[in-house]
Amino acid sequence: MELFDQISINSLSKKDLLLIIKALEYTNENTGLNDFIELRDNIVKEICFLADTTEDSFIKFLEENAN
């Protein structure tokens, strides 16, 4: 278990990543539990930092390329 200090998303497709993000948004909206939107925001924030892009640009990219 010590090998899980960092988790990689290299094997996730753009479609899967968009599905995860949308599922977290949906779950937050339908349960009112902030943990889901906080997790979504943390994932997106970290990826945007690594990719040096904005959240809007990143989400738009996923939506346009998640084939």
N, C-alpha and C positions, 0 to 999 in steps of 0.2 A: 504493500500500500504506500510505502514511502515514495514510490515512483510517480505518484499523482500530485506532486507539488505544483505542476503546471499542466494544464490540459490543452491539447492542440485541436484546432478545428480544421486542419488541413484536409481531412477526408470528407468534410461536409460539403455537399453541393450548394450552389446558390439557392436552389429551390428549397432544400431542407432548412437552410439558415433563415430564409424568409418565412417559411412555415413556423419555425420556432418563435420568431419575433411576433408574428401575427397571432399565434396561439397564446402567447403570454399577454398580449394586449387584450384579446378576447376574454381570457380567463379573468383578468383584472376587471374588465367592464362588467362581467356577469357575476362576479363574486364580491367585488368591492374590496378584495384583499390587496393591499399595496405591495406585498412581497413580490407579486407577479410583475407588476410594472417596474418595480425597482430592479428586478433581475433583468428584465428586457432592456432597461436603460443602461445598466452596467455593461451588458454584453455589447450593445451598440456603441456605447461610449468608448470602450476599450478597442473595438475594431476600428472605429473612426480615428482614434489616436494612432494606431499602428499603420493605418492606410493614409494618414494625413489628409482626411477629407471631412466634410460636414455630414451630420446625420441625414439631412434631406437628400444630399447627393448619394449617400450610401444606400438609403432605402430605395430611391429612384433607380439606381443601378441594379439592385436586386430584383425589383419589380420588372424591369425591362429585360433582364437576362436570366430569369429563373425558368428556363425552358426544360 
